[in-house]
Amino acid sequence: MTATKNEFFNPAKLSARDKAAATDSTARAIIAAETSQRQKKTEKLRLLRLEREAAQSSDASARPKGRKAPVSH
């Protein structure tokens, strides 16, 4: 089983338009995947932030506020 040049290289030449279309579709797929990942991450972080803020506000309201020391002039 010997390797020939035709196994590694496509003998048919692609036009510039075909190459550009292939590159464009690949780039758009990559960008769409990155956008989807970013949106998922943003949603996850937003939910975590809201949970943390809710926990902090409930902790703050549970603690009684102490009196401030009188200000002497």
PQR file with spaces between the fields and no chain letter, atoms N, CA, C, O and H, PARSE charges and radii, in Angstrom:
ATOM       1  N    MET     1       0.844   -1.176    0.000 -0.4000 1.5000
ATOM       2  CA   MET     1       0.000    0.000    0.000 -0.0000 2.0000
ATOM       3  C    MET     1       0.886    1.235    0.000  0.5500 1.7000
ATOM       4  O    MET     1       1.321    1.696    1.055 -0.5500 1.4000
ATOM       5  N    THR     2       1.144    1.752   -1.153 -0.4000 1.5000
ATOM       6  CA   THR     2       1.978    2.936   -1.273 -0.0000 2.0000
ATOM       7  C    THR     2       1.095    4.167   -1.393  0.5500 1.7000
ATOM       8  O    THR     2       0.030    4.140   -2.010 -0.5500 1.4000
ATOM       9  H    THR     2       0.791    1.377   -2.011  0.4000 1.0000
ATOM      10  N    ALA     3       1.555    5.210   -0.803 -0.4000 1.5000
ATOM      11  CA   ALA     3       0.814    6.469   -0.846 -0.0000 2.0000
ATOM      12  C    ALA     3       1.136    7.192   -2.142  0.5500 1.7000
ATOM      13  O    ALA     3       2.291    7.266   -2.563 -0.5500 1.4000
ATOM      14  H    ALA     3       2.420    5.232   -0.301  0.4000 1.0000
ATOM      15  N    THR     4       0.120    7.709   -2.749 -0.4000 1.5000
ATOM      16  CA   THR     4       0.321    8.479   -3.973 -0.0000 2.0000
ATOM      17  C    THR     4       0.014    9.940   -3.707  0.5500 1.7000
ATOM      18  O    THR     4      -0.602   10.303   -2.704 -0.5500 1.4000
ATOM      19  H    THR     4      -0.817    7.649   -2.407  0.4000 1.0000
ATOM      20  N    LYS     5       0.457   10.750   -4.622 -0.4000 1.5000
ATOM      21  CA   LYS     5       0.251   12.181   -4.496 -0.0000 2.0000
ATOM      22  C    LYS     5      -1.238   12.526   -4.485  0.5500 1.7000
ATOM      23  O    LYS     5      -1.643   13.475   -3.813 -0.5500 1.4000
ATOM      24  H    LYS     5       0.958   10.455   -5.436  0.4000 1.0000
ATOM      25  N    ASN     6      -2.044   11.783   -5.208 -0.4000 1.5000
ATOM      26  CA   ASN     6      -3.475   12.075   -5.287 -0.0000 2.0000
ATOM      27  C    ASN     6      -4.203   11.811   -3.974  0.5500 1.7000
ATOM      28  O    ASN     6      -5.281   12.361   -3.747 -0.5500 1.4000
ATOM      29  H    ASN     6      -1.715   11.012   -5.754  0.4000 1.0000
ATOM      30  N    GLU     7      -3.638   10.986   -3.115 -0.4000 1.5000
ATOM      31  CA   GLU     7      -4.267   10.724   -1.825 -0.0000 2.0000
ATOM      32  C    GLU     7      -4.109   11.909   -0.880  0.5500 1.7000
ATOM      33  O    GLU     7      -4.955   12.127   -0.013 -0.5500 1.4000
ATOM      34  H    GLU     7      -2.763   10.539   -3.299  0.4000 1.0000
ATOM      35  N    PHE     8      -3.045   12.669   -1.040 -0.4000 1.5000
ATOM      36  CA   PHE     8      -2.776   13.772   -0.139 -0.0000 2.0000
ATOM      37  C    PHE     8      -3.205   15.126   -0.687  0.5500 1.7000
ATOM      38  O    PHE     8      -3.525   16.035    0.079 -0.5500 1.4000
ATOM      39  H    PHE     8      -2.358   12.492   -1.745  0.4000 1.0000
ATOM      40  N    PHE     9      -3.212   15.258   -1.968 -0.4000 1.5000
ATOM      41  CA   PHE     9      -3.541   16.535   -2.586 -0.0000 2.0000
ATOM      42  C    PHE     9      -4.740   16.364   -3.496  0.5500 1.7000
ATOM      43  O    PHE     9      -4.847   15.369   -4.213 -0.5500 1.4000
ATOM      44  H    PHE     9      -2.952   14.520   -2.590  0.4000 1.0000
ATOM      45  N    ASN    10      -5.624   17.315   -3.467 -0.4000 1.5000
ATOM      46  CA   ASN    10      -6.802   17.273   -4.326 -0.0000 2.0000
ATOM      47  C    ASN    10      -6.381   17.694   -5.731  0.5500 1.7000
ATOM      48  O    ASN    10      -5.918   18.820   -5.914 -0.5500 1.4000
ATOM      49  H    ASN    10      -5.536   18.123   -2.885  0.4000 1.0000
ATOM      50  N    PRO    11      -6.527   16.826   -6.721 -0.5600 1.5000
ATOM      51  CA   PRO    11      -6.089   17.183   -8.072  0.2800 2.0000
ATOM      52  C    PRO    11      -6.963   18.268   -8.702  0.5500 1.7000
ATOM      53  O    PRO    11      -6.505   18.971   -9.603 -0.5500 1.4000
ATOM      54  N    ALA    12      -8.190   18.420   -8.257 -0.4000 1.5000
ATOM      55  CA   ALA    12      -9.072   19.446   -8.828 -0.0000 2.0000
ATOM      56  C    ALA    12      -8.800   20.776   -8.139  0.5500 1.7000
ATOM      57  O    ALA    12      -8.759   20.848   -6.911 -0.5500 1.4000
ATOM      58  H    ALA    12      -8.562   17.849   -7.525  0.4000 1.0000
ATOM      59  N    LYS    13      -8.619   21.808   -8.916 -0.4000 1.5000
ATOM      60  CA   LYS    13      -8.370   23.137   -8.371 -0.0000 2.0000
ATOM      61  C    LYS    13      -9.696   23.777   -7.978  0.5500 1.7000
ATOM      62  O    LYS    13     -10.682   23.677   -8.709 -0.5500 1.4000
ATOM      63  H    LYS    13      -8.653   21.749   -9.914  0.4000 1.0000
ATOM      64  N    LEU    14      -9.715   24.428   -6.831 -0.4000 1.5000
ATOM      65  CA   LEU    14     -10.897   25.166   -6.401 -0.0000 2.0000
ATOM      66  C    LEU    14     -10.776   26.605   -6.886  0.5500 1.7000
ATOM      67  O    LEU    14      -9.689   27.181   -6.909 -0.5500 1.4000
ATOM      68  H    LEU    14      -8.914   24.510   -6.238  0.4000 1.0000
ATOM      69  N    SER    15     -11.893   27.160   -7.263 -0.4000 1.5000
ATOM      70  CA   SER    15     -11.866   28.559   -7.688 -0.0000 2.0000
ATOM      71  C    SER    15     -11.720   29.442   -6.451  0.5500 1.7000
ATOM      72  O    SER    15     -11.963   29.010   -5.324 -0.5500 1.4000
ATOM      73  H    SER    15     -12.776   26.692   -7.244  0.4000 1.0000
ATOM      74  N    ALA    16     -11.325   30.663   -6.686 -0.4000 1.5000
ATOM      75  CA   ALA    16     -11.168   31.610   -5.584 -0.0000 2.0000
ATOM      76  C    ALA    16     -12.500   31.822   -4.874  0.5500 1.7000
ATOM      77  O    ALA    16     -12.540   31.974   -3.653 -0.5500 1.4000
ATOM      78  H    ALA    16     -11.128   31.014   -7.601  0.4000 1.0000
ATOM      79  N    ARG    17     -13.572   31.831   -5.629 -0.4000 1.5000
ATOM      80  CA   ARG    17     -14.904   32.017   -5.043 -0.0000 2.0000
ATOM      81  C    ARG    17     -15.259   30.841   -4.128  0.5500 1.7000
ATOM      82  O    ARG    17     -15.820   31.040   -3.051 -0.5500 1.4000
ATOM      83  H    ARG    17     -13.539   31.707   -6.621  0.4000 1.0000
ATOM      84  N    ASP    18     -14.934   29.618   -4.557 -0.4000 1.5000
ATOM      85  CA   ASP    18     -15.209   28.436   -3.735 -0.0000 2.0000
ATOM      86  C    ASP    18     -14.375   28.445   -2.455  0.5500 1.7000
ATOM      87  O    ASP    18     -14.869   28.101   -1.381 -0.5500 1.4000
ATOM      88  H    ASP    18     -14.479   29.457   -5.433  0.4000 1.0000
ATOM      89  N    LYS    19     -13.108   28.841   -2.577 -0.4000 1.5000
ATOM      90  CA   LYS    19     -12.248   28.930   -1.399 -0.0000 2.0000
ATOM      91  C    LYS    19     -12.782   29.977   -0.423  0.5500 1.7000
ATOM      92  O    LYS    19     -12.824   29.748    0.786 -0.5500 1.4000
ATOM      93  H    LYS    19     -12.706   29.120   -3.449  0.4000 1.0000
ATOM      94  N    ALA    20     -13.186   31.120   -0.959 -0.4000 1.5000
ATOM      95  CA   ALA    20     -13.719   32.186   -0.113 -0.0000 2.0000
ATOM      96  C    ALA    20     -15.013   31.747    0.565  0.5500 1.7000
ATOM      97  O    ALA    20     -15.238   32.059    1.734 -0.5500 1.4000
ATOM      98  H    ALA    20     -13.152   31.306   -1.941  0.4000 1.0000
ATOM      99  N    ALA    21     -15.858   31.031   -0.158 -0.4000 1.5000
ATOM     100  CA   ALA    21     -17.117   30.556    0.421 -0.0000 2.0000
ATOM     101  C    ALA    21     -16.853   29.551    1.538  0.5500 1.7000
ATOM     102  O    ALA    21     -17.517   29.582    2.574 -0.5500 1.4000
ATOM     103  H    ALA    21     -15.676   30.777   -1.108  0.4000 1.0000
ATOM     104  N    ALA    22     -15.891   28.667    1.332 -0.4000 1.5000
ATOM     105  CA   ALA    22     -15.559   27.685    2.363 -0.0000 2.0000
ATOM     106  C    ALA    22     -14.993   28.370    3.606  0.5500 1.7000
ATOM     107  O    ALA    22     -15.355   28.026    4.731 -0.5500 1.4000
ATOM     108  H    ALA    22     -15.351   28.642    0.490  0.4000 1.0000
ATOM     109  N    THR    23     -14.114   29.331    3.397 -0.4000 1.5000
ATOM     110  CA   THR    23     -13.537   30.074    4.510 -0.0000 2.0000
ATOM     111  C    THR    23     -14.611   30.856    5.245  0.5500 1.7000
ATOM     112  O    THR    23     -14.642   30.879    6.475 -0.5500 1.4000
ATOM     113  H    THR    23     -13.820   29.610    2.482  0.4000 1.0000
ATOM     114  N    ASP    24     -15.490   31.495    4.487 -0.4000 1.5000
ATOM     115  CA   ASP    24     -16.561   32.290    5.076 -0.0000 2.0000
ATOM     116  C    ASP    24     -17.485   31.428    5.927  0.5500 1.7000
ATOM     117  O    ASP    24     -17.828   31.803    7.049 -0.5500 1.4000
ATOM     118  H    ASP    24     -15.465   31.476    3.487  0.4000 1.0000
ATOM     119  N    SER    25     -17.886   30.281    5.403 -0.4000 1.5000
ATOM     120  CA   SER    25     -18.805   29.425    6.161 -0.0000 2.0000
ATOM     121  C    SER    25     -18.137   28.871    7.416  0.5500 1.7000
ATOM     122  O    SER    25     -18.778   28.744    8.459 -0.5500 1.4000
ATOM     123  H    SER    25     -17.607   29.976    4.492  0.4000 1.0000
ATOM     124  N    THR    26     -16.856   28.544    7.316 -0.4000 1.5000
ATOM     125  CA   THR    26     -16.133   28.053    8.485 -0.0000 2.0000
ATOM     126  C    THR    26     -16.004   29.147    9.539  0.5500 1.7000
ATOM     127  O    THR    26     -16.218   28.899   10.726 -0.5500 1.4000
ATOM     128  H    THR    26     -16.335   28.648    6.468  0.4000 1.0000
ATOM     129  N    ALA    27     -15.658   30.351    9.108 -0.4000 1.5000
ATOM     130  CA   ALA    27     -15.522   31.466   10.042 -0.0000 2.0000
ATOM     131  C    ALA    27     -16.854   31.786   10.709  0.5500 1.7000
ATOM     132  O    ALA    27     -16.899   32.035   11.914 -0.5500 1.4000
ATOM     133  H    ALA    27     -15.484   30.552    8.144  0.4000 1.0000
ATOM     134  N    ARG    28     -17.928   31.782    9.945 -0.4000 1.5000
ATOM     135  CA   ARG    28     -19.250   32.058   10.519 -0.0000 2.0000
ATOM     136  C    ARG    28     -19.654   30.990   11.532  0.5500 1.7000
ATOM     137  O    ARG    28     -20.279   31.303   12.545 -0.5500 1.4000
ATOM     138  H    ARG    28     -17.891   31.579    8.966  0.4000 1.0000
ATOM     139  N    ALA    29     -19.304   29.741   11.268 -0.4000 1.5000
ATOM     140  CA   ALA    29     -19.616   28.662   12.214 -0.0000 2.0000
ATOM     141  C    ALA    29     -18.842   28.847   13.518  0.5500 1.7000
ATOM     142  O    ALA    29     -19.389   28.649   14.603 -0.5500 1.4000
ATOM     143  H    ALA    29     -18.796   29.486   10.445  0.4000 1.0000
ATOM     144  N    ILE    30     -17.578   29.223   13.407 -0.4000 1.5000
ATOM     145  CA   ILE    30     -16.758   29.454   14.596 -0.0000 2.0000
ATOM     146  C    ILE    30     -17.309   30.628   15.394  0.5500 1.7000
ATOM     147  O    ILE    30     -17.423   30.545   16.617 -0.5500 1.4000
ATOM     148  H    ILE    30     -17.134   29.384   12.525  0.4000 1.0000
ATOM     149  N    ILE    31     -17.649   31.714   14.719 -0.4000 1.5000
ATOM     150  CA   ILE    31     -18.184   32.895   15.394 -0.0000 2.0000
ATOM     151  C    ILE    31     -19.503   32.575   16.077  0.5500 1.7000
ATOM     152  O    ILE    31     -19.741   33.020   17.200 -0.5500 1.4000
ATOM     153  H    ILE    31     -17.556   31.781   13.725  0.4000 1.0000
ATOM     154  N    ALA    32     -20.361   31.815   15.420 -0.4000 1.5000
ATOM     155  CA   ALA    32     -21.651   31.439   16.013 -0.0000 2.0000
ATOM     156  C    ALA    32     -21.445   30.584   17.261  0.5500 1.7000
ATOM     157  O    ALA    32     -22.148   30.760   18.256 -0.5500 1.4000
ATOM     158  H    ALA    32     -20.168   31.454   14.508  0.4000 1.0000
ATOM     159  N    ALA    33     -20.491   29.665   17.214 -0.4000 1.5000
ATOM     160  CA   ALA    33     -20.214   28.818   18.377 -0.0000 2.0000
ATOM     161  C    ALA    33     -19.684   29.651   19.540  0.5500 1.7000
ATOM     162  O    ALA    33     -20.085   29.445   20.686 -0.5500 1.4000
ATOM     163  H    ALA    33     -19.920   29.521   16.405  0.4000 1.0000
ATOM     164  N    GLU    34     -18.786   30.589   19.252 -0.4000 1.5000
ATOM     165  CA   GLU    34     -18.241   31.448   20.303 -0.0000 2.0000
ATOM     166  C    GLU    34     -19.329   32.326   20.903  0.5500 1.7000
ATOM     167  O    GLU    34     -19.359   32.532   22.116 -0.5500 1.4000
ATOM     168  H    GLU    34     -18.460   30.756   18.322  0.4000 1.0000
ATOM     169  N    THR    35     -20.215   32.841   20.073 -0.4000 1.5000
ATOM     170  CA   THR    35     -21.307   33.678   20.557 -0.0000 2.0000
ATOM     171  C    THR    35     -22.226   32.879   21.471  0.5500 1.7000
ATOM     172  O    THR    35     -22.649   33.370   22.518 -0.5500 1.4000
ATOM     173  H    THR    35     -20.190   32.674   19.087  0.4000 1.0000
ATOM     174  N    SER    36     -22.529   31.671   21.081 -0.4000 1.5000
ATOM     175  CA   SER    36     -23.387   30.807   21.896 -0.0000 2.0000
ATOM     176  C    SER    36     -22.738   30.521   23.248  0.5500 1.7000
ATOM     177  O    SER    36     -23.402   30.591   24.283 -0.5500 1.4000
ATOM     178  H    SER    36     -22.185   31.272   20.230  0.4000 1.0000
ATOM     179  N    GLN    37     -21.459   30.203   23.242 -0.4000 1.5000
ATOM     180  CA   GLN    37     -20.748   29.940   24.494 -0.0000 2.0000
ATOM     181  C    GLN    37     -20.724   31.180   25.377  0.5500 1.7000
ATOM     182  O    GLN    37     -20.916   31.080   26.589 -0.5500 1.4000
ATOM     183  H    GLN    37     -20.920   30.147   22.401  0.4000 1.0000
ATOM     184  N    ARG    38     -20.492   32.346   24.786 -0.4000 1.5000
ATOM     185  CA   ARG    38     -20.449   33.589   25.549 -0.0000 2.0000
ATOM     186  C    ARG    38     -21.804   33.894   26.176  0.5500 1.7000
ATOM     187  O    ARG    38     -21.869   34.319   27.329 -0.5500 1.4000
ATOM     188  H    ARG    38     -20.336   32.428   23.802  0.4000 1.0000
ATOM     189  N    GLN    39     -22.884   33.683   25.429 -0.4000 1.5000
ATOM     190  CA   GLN    39     -24.220   33.933   25.963 -0.0000 2.0000
ATOM     191  C    GLN    39     -24.545   32.986   27.116  0.5500 1.7000
ATOM     192  O    GLN    39     -25.147   33.400   28.107 -0.5500 1.4000
ATOM     193  H    GLN    39     -22.831   33.338   24.492  0.4000 1.0000
ATOM     194  N    LYS    40     -24.154   31.724   26.992 -0.4000 1.5000
ATOM     195  CA   LYS    40     -24.382   30.768   28.081 -0.0000 2.0000
ATOM     196  C    LYS    40     -23.608   31.181   29.325  0.5500 1.7000
ATOM     197  O    LYS    40     -24.137   31.135   30.435 -0.5500 1.4000
ATOM     198  H    LYS    40     -23.665   31.388   26.187  0.4000 1.0000
ATOM     199  N    LYS    41     -22.361   31.584   29.138 -0.4000 1.5000
ATOM     200  CA   LYS    41     -21.531   31.996   30.267 -0.0000 2.0000
ATOM     201  C    LYS    41     -22.102   33.248   30.923  0.5500 1.7000
ATOM     202  O    LYS    41     -22.138   33.346   32.149 -0.5500 1.4000
ATOM     203  H    LYS    41     -21.931   31.622   28.236  0.4000 1.0000
ATOM     204  N    THR    42     -22.546   34.202   30.113 -0.4000 1.5000
ATOM     205  CA   THR    42     -23.118   35.434   30.640 -0.0000 2.0000
ATOM     206  C    THR    42     -24.369   35.139   31.456  0.5500 1.7000
ATOM     207  O    THR    42     -24.547   35.697   32.538 -0.5500 1.4000
ATOM     208  H    THR    42     -22.517   34.122   29.116  0.4000 1.0000
ATOM     209  N    GLU    43     -25.231   34.274   30.952 -0.4000 1.5000
ATOM     210  CA   GLU    43     -26.454   33.916   31.668 -0.0000 2.0000
ATOM     211  C    GLU    43     -26.124   33.230   32.994  0.5500 1.7000
ATOM     212  O    GLU    43     -26.749   33.513   34.015 -0.5500 1.4000
ATOM     213  H    GLU    43     -25.086   33.820   30.072  0.4000 1.0000
ATOM     214  N    LYS    44     -25.146   32.334   32.975 -0.4000 1.5000
ATOM     215  CA   LYS    44     -24.745   31.628   34.191 -0.0000 2.0000
ATOM     216  C    LYS    44     -24.207   32.611   35.227  0.5500 1.7000
ATOM     217  O    LYS    44     -24.577   32.547   36.399 -0.5500 1.4000
ATOM     218  H    LYS    44     -24.638   32.104   32.145  0.4000 1.0000
ATOM     219  N    LEU    45     -23.336   33.517   34.794 -0.4000 1.5000
ATOM     220  CA   LEU    45     -22.761   34.494   35.719 -0.0000 2.0000
ATOM     221  C    LEU    45     -23.821   35.456   36.246  0.5500 1.7000
ATOM     222  O    LEU    45     -23.764   35.863   37.406 -0.5500 1.4000
ATOM     223  H    LEU    45     -23.035   33.569   33.842  0.4000 1.0000
ATOM     224  N    ARG    46     -24.789   35.825   35.402 -0.4000 1.5000
ATOM     225  CA   ARG    46     -25.857   36.718   35.840 -0.0000 2.0000
ATOM     226  C    ARG    46     -26.696   36.055   36.932  0.5500 1.7000
ATOM     227  O    ARG    46     -27.045   36.692   37.926 -0.5500 1.4000
ATOM     228  H    ARG    46     -24.834   35.495   34.460  0.4000 1.0000
ATOM     229  N    LEU    47     -27.017   34.777   36.744 -0.4000 1.5000
ATOM     230  CA   LEU    47     -27.795   34.060   37.757 -0.0000 2.0000
ATOM     231  C    LEU    47     -27.019   33.943   39.068  0.5500 1.7000
ATOM     232  O    LEU    47     -27.591   34.106   40.145 -0.5500 1.4000
ATOM     233  H    LEU    47     -26.734   34.259   35.937  0.4000 1.0000
ATOM     234  N    LEU    48     -25.724   33.663   38.979 -0.4000 1.5000
ATOM     235  CA   LEU    48     -24.906   33.590   40.190 -0.0000 2.0000
ATOM     236  C    LEU    48     -24.850   34.940   40.898  0.5500 1.7000
ATOM     237  O    LEU    48     -24.909   34.998   42.127 -0.5500 1.4000
ATOM     238  H    LEU    48     -25.259   33.531   38.103  0.4000 1.0000
ATOM     239  N    ARG    49     -24.735   36.021   40.134 -0.4000 1.5000
ATOM     240  CA   ARG    49     -24.694   37.360   40.730 -0.0000 2.0000
ATOM     241  C    ARG    49     -26.007   37.679   41.425  0.5500 1.7000
ATOM     242  O    ARG    49     -26.009   38.214   42.533 -0.5500 1.4000
ATOM     243  H    ARG    49     -24.687   35.973   39.136  0.4000 1.0000
ATOM     244  N    LEU    50     -27.124   37.355   40.782 -0.4000 1.5000
ATOM     245  CA   LEU    50     -28.426   37.618   41.396 -0.0000 2.0000
ATOM     246  C    LEU    50     -28.611   36.806   42.677  0.5500 1.7000
ATOM     247  O    LEU    50     -29.149   37.317   43.659 -0.5500 1.4000
ATOM     248  H    LEU    50     -27.122   36.920   39.882  0.4000 1.0000
ATOM     249  N    GLU    51     -28.174   35.555   42.676 -0.4000 1.5000
ATOM     250  CA   GLU    51     -28.256   34.737   43.885 -0.0000 2.0000
ATOM     251  C    GLU    51     -27.403   35.331   45.000  0.5500 1.7000
ATOM     252  O    GLU    51     -27.833   35.391   46.152 -0.5500 1.4000
ATOM     253  H    GLU    51     -27.737   35.140   41.879  0.4000 1.0000
ATOM     254  N    ARG    52     -26.191   35.772   44.654 -0.4000 1.5000
ATOM     255  CA   ARG    52     -25.304   36.353   45.658 -0.0000 2.0000
ATOM     256  C    ARG    52     -25.890   37.638   46.219  0.5500 1.7000
ATOM     257  O    ARG    52     -25.840   37.866   47.428 -0.5500 1.4000
ATOM     258  H    ARG    52     -25.842   35.723   43.718  0.4000 1.0000
ATOM     259  N    GLU    53     -26.449   38.485   45.347 -0.4000 1.5000
ATOM     260  CA   GLU    53     -27.054   39.726   45.815 -0.0000 2.0000
ATOM     261  C    GLU    53     -28.256   39.450   46.705  0.5500 1.7000
ATOM     262  O    GLU    53     -28.459   40.155   47.693 -0.5500 1.4000
ATOM     263  H    GLU    53     -26.489   38.299   44.366  0.4000 1.0000
ATOM     264  N    ALA    54     -29.052   38.446   46.378 -0.4000 1.5000
ATOM     265  CA   ALA    54     -30.205   38.095   47.204 -0.0000 2.0000
ATOM     266  C    ALA    54     -29.743   37.601   48.568  0.5500 1.7000
ATOM     267  O    ALA    54     -30.347   37.940   49.586 -0.5500 1.4000
ATOM     268  H    ALA    54     -28.886   37.874   45.575  0.4000 1.0000
ATOM     269  N    ALA    55     -28.683   36.807   48.600 -0.4000 1.5000
ATOM     270  CA   ALA    55     -28.161   36.304   49.867 -0.0000 2.0000
ATOM     271  C    ALA    55     -27.590   37.444   50.704  0.5500 1.7000
ATOM     272  O    ALA    55     -27.777   37.471   51.921 -0.5500 1.4000
ATOM     273  H    ALA    55     -28.192   36.532   47.773  0.4000 1.0000
ATOM     274  N    GLN    56     -26.907   38.371   50.074 -0.4000 1.5000
ATOM     275  CA   GLN    56     -26.340   39.501   50.804 -0.0000 2.0000
ATOM     276  C    GLN    56     -27.430   40.410   51.345  0.5500 1.7000
ATOM     277  O    GLN    56     -27.317   40.907   52.465 -0.5500 1.4000
ATOM     278  H    GLN    56     -26.755   38.349   49.086  0.4000 1.0000
ATOM     279  N    SER    57     -28.471   40.634   50.578 -0.4000 1.5000
ATOM     280  CA   SER    57     -29.535   41.519   51.050 -0.0000 2.0000
ATOM     281  C    SER    57     -30.303   40.870   52.194  0.5500 1.7000
ATOM     282  O    SER    57     -30.738   41.572   53.107 -0.5500 1.4000
ATOM     283  H    SER    57     -28.563   40.231   49.668  0.4000 1.0000
ATOM     284  N    SER    58     -30.482   39.550   52.171 -0.4000 1.5000
ATOM     285  CA   SER    58     -31.171   38.888   53.278 -0.0000 2.0000
ATOM     286  C    SER    58     -30.285   38.880   54.520  0.5500 1.7000
ATOM     287  O    SER    58     -30.795   38.992   55.634 -0.5500 1.4000
ATOM     288  H    SER    58     -30.128   38.981   51.429  0.4000 1.0000
ATOM     289  N    ASP    59     -28.966   38.751   54.352 -0.4000 1.5000
ATOM     290  CA   ASP    59     -28.051   38.822   55.492 -0.0000 2.0000
ATOM     291  C    ASP    59     -28.038   40.225   56.080  0.5500 1.7000
ATOM     292  O    ASP    59     -28.010   40.382   57.301 -0.5500 1.4000
ATOM     293  H    ASP    59     -28.551   38.660   53.447  0.4000 1.0000
ATOM     294  N    ALA    60     -28.058   41.221   55.253 -0.4000 1.5000
ATOM     295  CA   ALA    60     -28.017   42.599   55.726 -0.0000 2.0000
ATOM     296  C    ALA    60     -29.299   42.955   56.464  0.5500 1.7000
ATOM     297  O    ALA    60     -29.247   43.673   57.463 -0.5500 1.4000
ATOM     298  H    ALA    60     -28.081   41.094   54.261  0.4000 1.0000
ATOM     299  N    SER    61     -30.436   42.477   56.005 -0.4000 1.5000
ATOM     300  CA   SER    61     -31.692   42.804   56.674 -0.0000 2.0000
ATOM     301  C    SER    61     -31.850   42.002   57.959  0.5500 1.7000
ATOM     302  O    SER    61     -32.586   42.434   58.846 -0.5500 1.4000
ATOM     303  H    SER    61     -30.478   41.894   55.194  0.4000 1.0000
ATOM     304  N    ALA    62     -31.200   40.867   58.096 -0.4000 1.5000
ATOM     305  CA   ALA    62     -31.309   40.045   59.295 -0.0000 2.0000
ATOM     306  C    ALA    62     -30.497   40.634   60.444  0.5500 1.7000
ATOM     307  O    ALA    62     -30.853   40.447   61.608 -0.5500 1.4000
ATOM     308  H    ALA    62     -30.602   40.517   57.375  0.4000 1.0000
ATOM     309  N    ARG    63     -29.424   41.334   60.138 -0.4000 1.5000
ATOM     310  CA   ARG    63     -28.586   41.920   61.177 -0.0000 2.0000
ATOM     311  C    ARG    63     -29.202   43.221   61.676  0.5500 1.7000
ATOM     312  O    ARG    63     -29.567   44.075   60.869 -0.5500 1.4000
ATOM     313  H    ARG    63     -29.135   41.486   59.192  0.4000 1.0000
ATOM     314  N    PRO    64     -29.323   43.386   62.981 -0.5600 1.5000
ATOM     315  CA   PRO    64     -29.825   44.673   63.484  0.2800 2.0000
ATOM     316  C    PRO    64     -28.733   45.728   63.344  0.5500 1.7000
ATOM     317  O    PRO    64     -27.549   45.459   63.544 -0.5500 1.4000
ATOM     318  N    LYS    65     -29.158   46.902   63.004 -0.4000 1.5000
ATOM     319  CA   LYS    65     -28.194   47.982   62.849 -0.0000 2.0000
ATOM     320  C    LYS    65     -27.934   48.597   64.220  0.5500 1.7000
ATOM     321  O    LYS    65     -28.863   48.890   64.973 -0.5500 1.4000
ATOM     322  H    LYS    65     -30.120   47.120   62.842  0.4000 1.0000
ATOM     323  N    GLY    66     -26.675   48.782   64.524 -0.4000 1.5000
ATOM     324  CA   GLY    66     -26.300   49.364   65.809 -0.0000 2.0000
ATOM     325  C    GLY    66     -26.424   50.880   65.759  0.5500 1.7000
ATOM     326  O    GLY    66     -26.521   51.486   64.692 -0.5500 1.4000
ATOM     327  H    GLY    66     -25.920   48.544   63.913  0.4000 1.0000
ATOM     328  N    ARG    67     -26.417   51.466   66.941 -0.4000 1.5000
ATOM     329  CA   ARG    67     -26.478   52.924   67.014 -0.0000 2.0000
ATOM     330  C    ARG    67     -25.123   53.501   66.650  0.5500 1.7000
ATOM     331  O    ARG    67     -24.069   52.942   66.953 -0.5500 1.4000
ATOM     332  H    ARG    67     -26.338   50.973   67.808  0.4000 1.0000
ATOM     333  N    LYS    68     -25.198   54.615   66.003 -0.4000 1.5000
ATOM     334  CA   LYS    68     -23.966   55.309   65.678 -0.0000 2.0000
ATOM     335  C    LYS    68     -23.563   56.150   66.880  0.5500 1.7000
ATOM     336  O    LYS    68     -24.419   56.633   67.622 -0.5500 1.4000
ATOM     337  H    LYS    68     -26.055   55.069   65.757  0.4000 1.0000
ATOM     338  N    ALA    69     -22.300   56.320   67.066 -0.4000 1.5000
ATOM     339  CA   ALA    69     -21.802   57.145   68.162 -0.0000 2.0000
ATOM     340  C    ALA    69     -22.153   58.594   67.884  0.5500 1.7000
ATOM     341  O    ALA    69     -22.077   59.041   66.740 -0.5500 1.4000
ATOM     342  H    ALA    69     -21.604   55.927   66.463  0.4000 1.0000
ATOM     343  N    PRO    70     -22.536   59.333   68.916 -0.5600 1.5000
ATOM     344  CA   PRO    70     -22.870   60.749   68.702  0.2800 2.0000
ATOM     345  C    PRO    70     -21.631   61.524   68.259  0.5500 1.7000
ATOM     346  O    PRO    70     -20.511   61.262   68.697 -0.5500 1.4000
ATOM     347  N    VAL    71     -21.872   62.460   67.397 -0.4000 1.5000
ATOM     348  CA   VAL    71     -20.792   63.275   66.871 -0.0000 2.0000
ATOM     349  C    VAL    71     -20.626   64.478   67.784  0.5500 1.7000
ATOM     350  O    VAL    71     -21.584   65.217   68.009 -0.5500 1.4000
ATOM     351  H    VAL    71     -22.782   62.673   67.041  0.4000 1.0000
ATOM     352  N    SER    72     -19.429   64.686   68.313 -0.4000 1.5000
ATOM     353  CA   SER    72     -19.183   65.848   69.167 -0.0000 2.0000
ATOM     354  C    SER    72     -18.417   66.889   68.367  0.5500 1.7000
ATOM     355  O    SER    72     -17.468   66.583   67.645 -0.5500 1.4000
ATOM     356  H    SER    72     -18.651   64.085   68.130  0.4000 1.0000
ATOM     357  N    HIS    73     -18.861   68.127   68.521 -0.4000 1.5000
ATOM     358  CA   HIS    73     -18.215   69.222   67.783 -0.0000 2.0000
ATOM     359  C    HIS    73     -17.352   70.024   68.662  0.5500 1.7000
ATOM     360  O    HIS    73     -16.731   70.985   68.207 -0.5500 1.4000
ATOM     361  H    HIS    73     -19.632   68.375   69.107  0.4000 1.0000
